[in-house]
Amino acid sequence: MDSVYVVKNNSVAHKLVVPRKEKRLPTIVWSCCFFNDTILASGDSRGVVSFWNFQNGALLSSLETHQSEILCLVLCENRIHAAGVDPRIISIKHIAGNDFRVVQQRNGPIRDVRAMACFDDKVYAAGEDHAIFVAKSGCQVLANQWNVWDTSLYMVKLLGMGCDGIIEGLQKILWLGGSLAMCRGQNFVDIWTNGAGEQTTSSGEVIVKRQPVYLARVYSPEKKPLVACELSADGRFIAISSTESTTVYQLSMKNEQKTSLRSKCVTRPGSALKIVGNCLYMTTGDFELWRVSIKDGESVRVLEQDGCGGVSLLAVSPCGGFAAVLTTRLQVFVIDIKTKESRLLRVSLPIDLTFTDGDSLFVLCATAGFNEPSANTKVLFEFPKSGGADRRSASMVDLFGATGYRAVAISAGPDDQLTRSSVYGPVGAPAASTGKLTAAIPKALHFRSQKRVCSCRLQAAEPSTAPFKLKKFGQQ
């Protein structure tokens, strides 16, 4: 803290001391960027950009450009561009000698800017917003950013295993509904019929009984980039949201190898979609929750909750009474659709969530770091579907019956059951000798089903009274 170190030949050549704004508040230098062969720029927690001669350690100039922390700097067109918790992109130009001046300010990002890069004389900025911004003459949204997973391995396992092979939690890539499966591309979705598998050996090797059939490819209107899509649980409707609009189609199966599409309604673009019955639930902006009637396209705003981040994942209870969202700030909110009230859940590093057909909401969390999670580290939490304190929790060992697994997704099954998936899918890792997939058989069966985790068998979590504070930064 309070310093920037210049290292040369494996030793500290200079220590650049950064002043404090308040005596008891250390200054943290969040980013550094070389301006030329002699000048180094640094951005710190005071909102100050400092310019140093890194050859002799002299401070050349300091500019207080932002109202809060500067998290990133980038050099583009002989200018330093700075942004951070104060999301304005400020451009600084070297005039002469020790004279540096602010020459431009770009407004675009709403929340923290965490990273910037320069390419082709343009500045690209991204962070807690669900959009990537490009700044040239102005600052415009380039594209929405979403989790993209490699699906080449999972497509075979998903489509070859039918309903037991649900890997819906491979976020926004694969969906199952009725007898259909859907996967997404950059500006299209592909529709398949489900395959079917059966286990014929004592070791649990999966044999494909019926191959999936490719039915259709559906492009977004004008082939705009795809932001979100959804397949209804019964396979009757699909919803496709591009950067311009959201379109709902009705699927009609003519036979096992043909299907027809009919557009039902068109509405605003959304960041996350969920179809329940004849209603489409969608989130927009920062964030708003909307309910759209598929029959007539009538839309009703359920909730507006600004300043909480964009929504990356949306789940709706089968009864349509509650919704849960995972935001880009890694927060989970449960929304009562009737009363239009939301509750914040106390979870850390959530990555997936789902409602069961009973009275439960499950939230799957990641573990910090790259070490193998311990048997005492809880990663799966059960909440009442209306929110509140967690009822039960489970560790990775509870979920898989052995160490060496990491859950990446959960999805609801019938009768208040839950399917968990690791990087190997809902089954175990390939056997080293044969390379074939084998079902994971735990040494001690903690749950009622062999392949599904039953909510009533989860062990109770220890009560916690730790306070929870929602902190807002900078311009929010």
C-alpha positions as CSV (number, residue, x, y, z in Angstrom):
1,M,0.0,0.0,0.0
2,D,1.0,3.6,-0.5
3,S,3.7,2.5,-3.0
4,V,4.6,1.5,-6.5
5,Y,7.8,-0.6,-6.8
6,V,10.0,-0.5,-9.9
7,V,11.8,-3.8,-10.3
8,K,15.0,-4.1,-12.3
9,N,17.3,-7.1,-12.5
10,N,15.4,-9.0,-9.9
11,S,15.7,-6.2,-7.3
12,V,13.8,-3.1,-6.4
13,A,15.2,-0.1,-8.3
14,H,12.8,2.6,-7.0
15,K,10.0,2.9,-4.5
16,L,7.4,5.4,-5.7
17,V,5.5,6.7,-2.7
18,V,1.9,7.6,-3.3
19,P,0.4,10.2,-0.9
20,R,-2.7,9.5,1.3
21,K,-5.9,11.4,1.0
22,E,-6.7,10.7,4.7
23,K,-4.1,10.0,7.3
24,R,-5.6,6.7,8.5
25,L,-6.7,5.6,5.0
26,P,-4.0,3.9,3.0
27,T,-3.8,4.5,-0.7
28,I,-4.1,1.4,-2.9
29,V,-2.6,1.5,-6.4
30,W,-4.9,-0.7,-8.5
31,S,-3.3,-0.4,-11.9
32,C,-0.2,0.7,-13.7
33,C,0.5,1.4,-17.4
34,F,3.7,2.4,-19.2
35,F,3.1,5.7,-21.2
36,N,6.5,5.7,-23.0
37,D,10.1,4.7,-22.4
38,T,10.4,6.9,-19.3
39,I,6.9,7.6,-18.0
40,L,4.8,5.3,-15.9
41,A,1.1,6.0,-15.1
42,S,-0.7,4.7,-12.0
43,G,-4.3,4.7,-10.9
44,D,-5.2,4.5,-7.2
45,S,-8.0,4.4,-4.7
46,R,-8.1,8.2,-4.4
47,G,-9.3,8.5,-8.0
48,V,-6.0,10.0,-9.0
49,V,-3.8,9.2,-12.0
50,S,-0.1,9.8,-11.3
51,F,2.7,10.1,-13.8
52,W,6.2,9.0,-12.8
53,N,9.7,9.0,-14.3
54,F,10.4,5.3,-13.5
55,Q,14.1,5.7,-14.3
56,N,14.7,8.0,-11.3
57,G,11.5,7.7,-9.3
58,A,10.4,11.3,-9.7
59,L,6.7,12.2,-9.6
60,L,5.9,14.3,-12.7
61,S,2.2,15.1,-12.3
62,S,-1.0,14.0,-10.6
63,L,-4.6,14.4,-11.8
64,E,-7.7,13.8,-9.7
65,T,-9.8,12.5,-12.5
66,H,-12.4,10.3,-10.8
67,Q,-14.6,10.4,-7.7
68,S,-13.7,6.9,-6.6
69,E,-11.1,4.1,-7.2
70,I,-9.4,3.8,-10.6
71,L,-9.2,0.1,-11.3
72,C,-7.7,0.0,-14.8
73,L,-5.6,2.0,-17.2
74,V,-4.9,1.5,-20.9
75,L,-2.7,3.3,-23.5
76,C,-4.4,4.1,-26.8
77,E,-3.5,6.7,-29.4
78,N,-0.8,8.2,-27.2
79,R,-3.4,8.8,-24.5
80,I,-3.9,7.2,-21.1
81,H,-7.5,6.1,-20.6
82,A,-8.7,5.5,-17.0
83,A,-11.9,4.1,-15.4
84,G,-13.0,2.1,-12.4
85,V,-15.6,2.3,-9.6
86,D,-16.4,5.7,-11.1
87,P,-17.2,4.2,-14.5
88,R,-16.5,7.3,-16.6
89,I,-13.7,6.7,-19.1
90,I,-11.3,9.7,-18.8
91,S,-8.7,10.3,-21.5
92,I,-5.4,12.1,-20.5
93,K,-3.0,13.6,-23.0
94,H,0.7,14.5,-22.6
95,I,1.0,18.1,-23.7
96,A,4.6,18.9,-23.0
97,G,7.2,18.4,-20.2
98,N,5.3,17.6,-17.0
99,D,2.0,18.9,-18.4
100,F,-0.8,16.3,-18.6
101,R,-4.4,17.3,-19.2
102,V,-7.8,15.6,-19.4
103,V,-8.9,16.0,-23.0
104,Q,-12.0,13.7,-23.2
105,Q,-14.7,12.0,-21.0
106,R,-16.8,9.2,-22.3
107,N,-20.0,8.0,-20.5
108,G,-21.3,4.5,-21.2
109,P,-20.7,2.0,-18.5
110,I,-23.1,2.3,-15.5
111,R,-21.3,0.2,-12.9
112,D,-17.6,-0.6,-12.1
113,V,-15.2,-0.9,-15.1
114,R,-12.9,-3.8,-14.2
115,A,-10.9,-4.2,-17.5
116,M,-9.9,-2.2,-20.5
117,A,-8.0,-3.0,-23.7
118,C,-6.9,-1.2,-26.8
119,F,-7.3,-2.6,-30.4
120,D,-7.3,-0.9,-33.7
121,D,-7.2,2.6,-32.0
122,K,-10.4,1.8,-30.0
123,V,-10.8,1.3,-26.3
124,Y,-12.8,-1.7,-25.1
125,A,-14.2,-1.6,-21.6
126,A,-16.0,-4.2,-19.5
127,G,-16.9,-4.9,-15.9
128,E,-19.9,-5.3,-13.8
129,D,-22.3,-4.2,-16.6
130,H,-23.5,-7.1,-18.7
131,A,-22.2,-5.3,-21.8
132,I,-18.8,-4.7,-23.4
133,F,-18.4,-1.1,-24.5
134,V,-16.3,0.2,-27.3
135,A,-15.1,3.9,-27.3
136,K,-13.9,5.7,-30.4
137,S,-15.8,8.9,-31.1
138,G,-18.3,8.0,-28.4
139,C,-18.9,5.0,-26.2
140,Q,-21.4,2.4,-27.4
141,V,-22.3,-1.2,-26.4
142,L,-20.4,-3.6,-28.5
143,A,-21.8,-6.9,-27.3
144,N,-23.3,-8.5,-24.2
145,Q,-21.1,-10.9,-22.3
146,W,-22.3,-14.3,-21.1
147,N,-20.8,-17.5,-20.0
148,V,-19.8,-19.6,-23.0
149,W,-19.0,-23.3,-22.3
150,D,-17.4,-25.8,-24.7
151,T,-20.3,-28.2,-25.5
152,S,-18.7,-30.7,-27.8
153,L,-18.3,-33.3,-25.1
154,Y,-21.6,-32.6,-23.3
155,M,-23.8,-32.7,-26.4
156,V,-23.1,-36.4,-26.8
157,K,-23.8,-37.1,-23.1
158,L,-26.9,-35.0,-22.9
159,L,-28.6,-36.1,-26.1
160,G,-27.6,-39.7,-25.7
161,M,-29.0,-40.1,-22.2
162,G,-32.5,-38.7,-22.4
163,C,-34.2,-37.3,-19.3
164,D,-31.6,-38.8,-17.0
165,G,-28.9,-36.8,-18.7
166,I,-30.1,-33.3,-17.8
167,I,-27.2,-30.9,-18.0
168,E,-29.4,-27.8,-18.1
169,G,-27.0,-26.1,-15.7
170,L,-24.4,-25.7,-18.5
171,Q,-25.5,-22.1,-18.4
172,K,-27.4,-20.8,-21.4
173,I,-26.0,-23.5,-23.7
174,L,-28.3,-26.5,-23.4
175,W,-32.0,-27.0,-22.5
176,L,-34.4,-29.9,-22.4
177,G,-38.1,-29.7,-22.8
178,G,-40.6,-32.5,-23.4
179,S,-39.0,-34.7,-26.0
180,L,-36.8,-32.0,-27.4
181,A,-33.3,-30.6,-26.6
182,M,-32.0,-27.2,-27.6
183,C,-28.5,-25.8,-27.8
184,R,-27.4,-22.2,-28.7
185,G,-24.9,-20.7,-31.0
186,Q,-23.8,-17.1,-31.6
187,N,-27.0,-16.0,-33.3
188,F,-29.1,-19.2,-33.6
189,V,-30.5,-22.2,-31.7
190,D,-30.5,-25.8,-32.8
191,I,-33.4,-28.1,-32.0
192,W,-33.0,-31.9,-31.5
193,T,-35.1,-34.7,-30.4
194,N,-33.9,-36.4,-27.2
195,G,-31.8,-39.5,-27.4
196,A,-32.3,-42.3,-24.9
197,G,-29.7,-44.4,-23.0
198,E,-29.8,-47.4,-20.8
199,Q,-27.3,-48.9,-18.3
200,T,-26.7,-52.5,-19.2
201,T,-23.6,-53.4,-17.2
202,S,-22.9,-53.7,-13.5
203,S,-20.2,-51.0,-13.7
204,G,-22.8,-48.5,-15.0
205,E,-21.6,-48.1,-18.5
206,V,-24.0,-46.0,-20.6
207,I,-25.2,-47.5,-23.9
208,V,-27.0,-45.3,-26.3
209,K,-30.3,-46.9,-27.2
210,R,-31.8,-44.2,-29.5
211,Q,-29.8,-41.6,-31.3
212,P,-31.0,-37.9,-31.3
213,V,-32.4,-36.5,-34.5
214,Y,-31.5,-33.0,-35.7
215,L,-34.7,-31.0,-36.5
216,A,-34.1,-27.4,-37.2
217,R,-31.9,-24.3,-36.8
218,V,-33.7,-21.1,-35.8
219,Y,-31.9,-17.8,-36.3
220,S,-32.5,-14.7,-34.3
221,P,-34.2,-11.9,-36.3
222,E,-31.8,-10.3,-38.8
223,K,-29.2,-12.7,-37.3
224,K,-28.4,-10.4,-34.5
225,P,-26.2,-11.7,-31.7
226,L,-28.1,-14.0,-29.3
227,V,-28.3,-12.8,-25.7
228,A,-30.6,-15.4,-24.1
229,C,-33.0,-18.2,-25.1
230,E,-35.4,-20.6,-23.5
231,L,-37.2,-23.9,-24.2
232,S,-40.4,-24.5,-22.3
233,A,-40.6,-27.6,-20.0
234,D,-43.2,-29.2,-22.3
235,G,-41.2,-28.4,-25.5
236,R,-44.1,-26.3,-27.0
237,F,-42.4,-22.9,-27.0
238,I,-39.0,-21.4,-27.5
239,A,-38.0,-17.8,-26.8
240,I,-35.0,-16.1,-28.5
241,S,-33.7,-12.8,-27.3
242,S,-31.2,-10.9,-29.4
243,T,-29.7,-7.4,-28.9
244,E,-32.8,-5.9,-30.5
245,S,-35.8,-7.9,-29.5
246,T,-37.3,-11.1,-28.0
247,T,-39.4,-13.5,-30.1
248,V,-41.5,-16.4,-28.9
249,Y,-42.2,-19.3,-31.3
250,Q,-44.6,-22.2,-31.0
251,L,-43.2,-25.6,-31.9
252,S,-45.4,-28.2,-33.6
253,M,-44.0,-31.7,-34.2
254,K,-45.2,-33.1,-37.5
255,N,-43.4,-36.4,-37.0
256,E,-40.2,-37.6,-35.4
257,Q,-38.0,-35.8,-38.0
258,K,-40.0,-32.6,-38.8
259,T,-41.2,-29.6,-36.9
260,S,-42.9,-26.3,-37.7
261,L,-42.5,-22.9,-36.2
262,R,-45.0,-20.2,-35.7
263,S,-44.2,-16.8,-34.2
264,K,-46.4,-16.0,-31.2
265,C,-45.2,-12.6,-29.9
266,V,-42.4,-10.1,-30.1
267,T,-41.2,-7.9,-27.2
268,R,-38.2,-6.1,-25.8
269,P,-34.8,-7.7,-25.5
270,G,-34.0,-9.5,-22.3
271,S,-30.9,-10.7,-20.4
272,A,-32.5,-13.9,-19.0
273,L,-35.7,-15.8,-20.0
274,K,-38.0,-18.4,-18.5
275,I,-41.2,-19.8,-19.8
276,V,-43.8,-21.1,-17.3
277,G,-47.2,-22.1,-18.8
278,N,-48.3,-19.5,-21.3
279,C,-46.2,-16.7,-19.8
280,L,-42.7,-15.6,-20.6
281,Y,-40.7,-14.1,-17.6
282,M,-37.8,-12.0,-18.6
283,T,-35.3,-9.6,-17.1
284,T,-34.0,-6.4,-18.6
285,G,-31.5,-3.7,-17.7
286,D,-30.3,-3.2,-14.2
287,F,-32.7,-4.9,-13.3
288,E,-36.4,-5.1,-14.2
289,L,-38.5,-8.3,-14.2
290,W,-41.3,-8.5,-16.8
291,R,-44.1,-11.0,-17.4
292,V,-45.3,-11.4,-21.0
293,S,-48.4,-13.2,-22.1
294,I,-47.5,-15.6,-25.0
295,K,-51.1,-15.5,-26.3
296,D,-51.5,-11.8,-26.9
297,G,-48.0,-10.3,-26.1
298,E,-49.3,-8.2,-23.2
299,S,-46.4,-7.3,-20.8
300,V,-46.5,-6.4,-17.2
301,R,-43.6,-5.1,-15.2
302,V,-43.4,-7.2,-12.0
303,L,-40.4,-5.5,-10.3
304,E,-38.0,-2.6,-10.9
305,Q,-34.9,-2.8,-8.8
306,D,-32.2,-0.4,-10.1
307,G,-28.5,-0.6,-9.0
308,C,-28.4,-4.3,-8.3
309,G,-26.6,-5.4,-11.5
310,G,-27.8,-7.1,-14.6
311,V,-29.4,-10.5,-14.3
312,S,-27.4,-13.5,-15.7
313,L,-29.7,-16.3,-14.6
314,L,-33.5,-16.5,-13.9
315,A,-35.6,-19.2,-12.4
316,V,-39.3,-19.3,-11.8
317,S,-41.2,-21.7,-9.6
318,P,-43.6,-24.1,-11.4
319,C,-46.6,-22.4,-9.7
320,G,-45.5,-19.1,-11.2
321,G,-45.7,-17.4,-7.8
322,F,-42.0,-16.8,-7.2
323,A,-38.9,-15.9,-9.2
324,A,-35.2,-16.0,-8.3
325,V,-32.4,-14.1,-10.1
326,L,-28.7,-14.3,-10.0
327,T,-27.1,-10.9,-10.8
328,T,-23.8,-9.9,-12.2
329,R,-22.8,-8.8,-8.7
330,L,-23.2,-12.5,-7.6
331,Q,-26.2,-11.8,-5.5
332,V,-29.4,-13.9,-5.4
333,F,-32.8,-12.2,-5.0
334,V,-36.1,-14.1,-4.5
335,I,-39.1,-12.2,-5.8
336,D,-42.8,-12.7,-4.8
337,I,-44.5,-12.1,-8.1
338,K,-47.9,-11.4,-6.4
339,T,-46.7,-8.8,-3.8
340,K,-43.8,-7.6,-6.1
341,E,-41.3,-7.7,-3.2
342,S,-37.8,-9.1,-3.3
343,R,-35.5,-10.7,-0.6
344,L,-31.8,-11.0,-0.7
345,L,-30.4,-14.5,0.1
346,R,-27.2,-15.0,2.1
347,V,-25.0,-17.0,-0.2
348,S,-21.4,-16.7,-1.3
349,L,-20.3,-17.2,-4.9
350,P,-23.6,-18.5,-6.3
351,I,-23.3,-20.1,-9.8
352,D,-26.7,-21.8,-10.3
353,L,-30.2,-21.9,-8.9
354,T,-33.5,-23.8,-9.5
355,F,-36.9,-24.3,-8.0
356,T,-38.3,-27.8,-7.4
357,D,-41.9,-28.7,-7.9
358,G,-42.3,-28.8,-4.1
359,D,-41.6,-25.9,-1.7
360,S,-37.9,-25.4,-2.2
361,L,-35.4,-23.2,-4.0
362,F,-31.8,-24.6,-4.3
363,V,-28.7,-22.5,-4.8
364,L,-25.4,-24.0,-5.9
365,C,-22.3,-22.1,-4.9
366,A,-18.6,-22.3,-6.0
367,T,-15.7,-22.6,-3.6
368,A,-12.9,-20.0,-3.5
369,G,-9.5,-20.9,-4.9
370,F,-8.4,-24.0,-6.8
371,N,-7.9,-26.4,-4.0
372,E,-10.2,-29.4,-3.6
373,P,-13.2,-28.4,-1.4
374,S,-13.3,-30.0,2.0
375,A,-16.0,-32.2,3.3
376,N,-17.2,-29.5,5.6
377,T,-17.5,-26.8,2.9
378,K,-21.2,-26.4,2.1
379,V,-21.9,-25.6,-1.5
380,L,-25.6,-26.5,-2.0
381,F,-28.2,-24.7,0.0
382,E,-32.0,-25.2,0.2
383,F,-34.3,-22.3,0.9
384,P,-38.0,-21.9,1.1
385,K,-39.2,-20.8,-2.3
386,S,-40.3,-17.5,-0.7
387,G,-36.8,-16.8,0.5
388,G,-35.5,-16.5,4.1
389,A,-32.9,-18.5,6.0
390,D,-31.5,-21.7,4.5
391,R,-33.1,-24.9,5.7
392,R,-30.3,-27.4,4.8
393,S,-27.0,-27.5,3.1
394,A,-24.6,-30.1,1.6
395,S,-21.0,-30.3,0.7
396,M,-19.4,-31.8,-2.5
397,V,-18.8,-35.1,-0.6
398,D,-22.5,-35.2,0.3
399,L,-23.5,-34.6,-3.3
400,F,-21.2,-37.1,-5.0
401,G,-20.3,-39.5,-2.1
402,A,-16.6,-39.1,-2.8
403,T,-13.9,-36.5,-3.1
404,G,-12.5,-35.1,-6.3
405,Y,-15.8,-33.7,-7.7
406,R,-16.9,-30.1,-8.3
407,A,-20.6,-29.5,-9.0
408,V,-21.2,-27.0,-11.8
409,A,-24.9,-27.2,-12.3
410,I,-28.2,-28.2,-10.7
411,S,-31.6,-28.9,-12.3
412,A,-35.0,-29.8,-10.8
413,G,-36.6,-33.2,-11.4
414,P,-40.0,-34.5,-10.5
415,D,-41.3,-35.2,-7.0
416,D,-39.1,-32.5,-5.4
417,Q,-35.9,-34.1,-6.6
418,L,-32.7,-32.5,-7.8
419,T,-30.0,-33.5,-10.3
420,R,-26.5,-32.3,-9.8
421,S,-23.8,-32.2,-12.5
422,S,-20.1,-32.1,-12.3
423,V,-17.7,-31.4,-15.2
424,Y,-18.4,-35.0,-16.1
425,G,-22.2,-34.5,-16.2
426,P,-24.5,-36.2,-13.8
427,V,-22.4,-39.4,-14.0
428,G,-18.9,-40.2,-12.9
429,A,-15.6,-39.5,-14.6
430,P,-14.5,-41.7,-17.5
431,A,-12.7,-44.9,-16.3
432,A,-8.9,-44.6,-16.8
433,S,-8.6,-48.0,-18.5
434,T,-11.7,-48.0,-20.8
435,G,-12.5,-44.3,-21.2
436,K,-16.2,-45.1,-20.8
437,L,-18.5,-43.1,-18.6
438,T,-19.5,-44.8,-15.4
439,A,-22.2,-43.9,-12.9
440,A,-20.9,-42.4,-9.7
441,I,-21.7,-44.8,-6.9
442,P,-21.0,-43.2,-3.5
443,K,-19.6,-45.2,-0.6
444,A,-22.3,-44.0,1.7
445,L,-25.6,-43.2,0.1
446,H,-26.8,-39.9,1.7
447,F,-29.8,-39.5,-0.6
448,R,-32.9,-41.4,-1.5
449,S,-32.2,-41.6,-5.3
450,Q,-29.2,-43.1,-6.9
451,K,-28.9,-40.4,-9.5
452,R,-30.7,-37.5,-7.9
453,V,-30.3,-35.6,-4.7
454,C,-33.5,-35.5,-2.7
455,S,-34.1,-32.3,-0.8
456,C,-35.5,-34.2,2.3
457,R,-32.1,-35.9,2.8
458,L,-29.9,-32.9,2.9
459,Q,-28.2,-32.3,6.3
460,A,-29.1,-29.3,8.3
461,A,-26.7,-26.4,8.2
462,E,-25.3,-24.8,11.3
463,P,-27.2,-21.5,12.2
464,S,-25.3,-18.3,11.3
465,T,-25.9,-14.9,12.7
466,A,-23.2,-13.1,10.8
467,P,-24.4,-9.7,9.6
468,F,-24.8,-9.1,5.9
469,K,-24.2,-5.7,4.4
470,L,-25.0,-4.6,0.9
471,K,-22.4,-2.0,-0.1
472,K,-22.7,0.3,-3.0
473,F,-19.8,2.1,-4.6
474,G,-19.0,5.3,-6.5
475,Q,-21.6,6.5,-8.9
476,Q,-24.3,4.0,-8.0
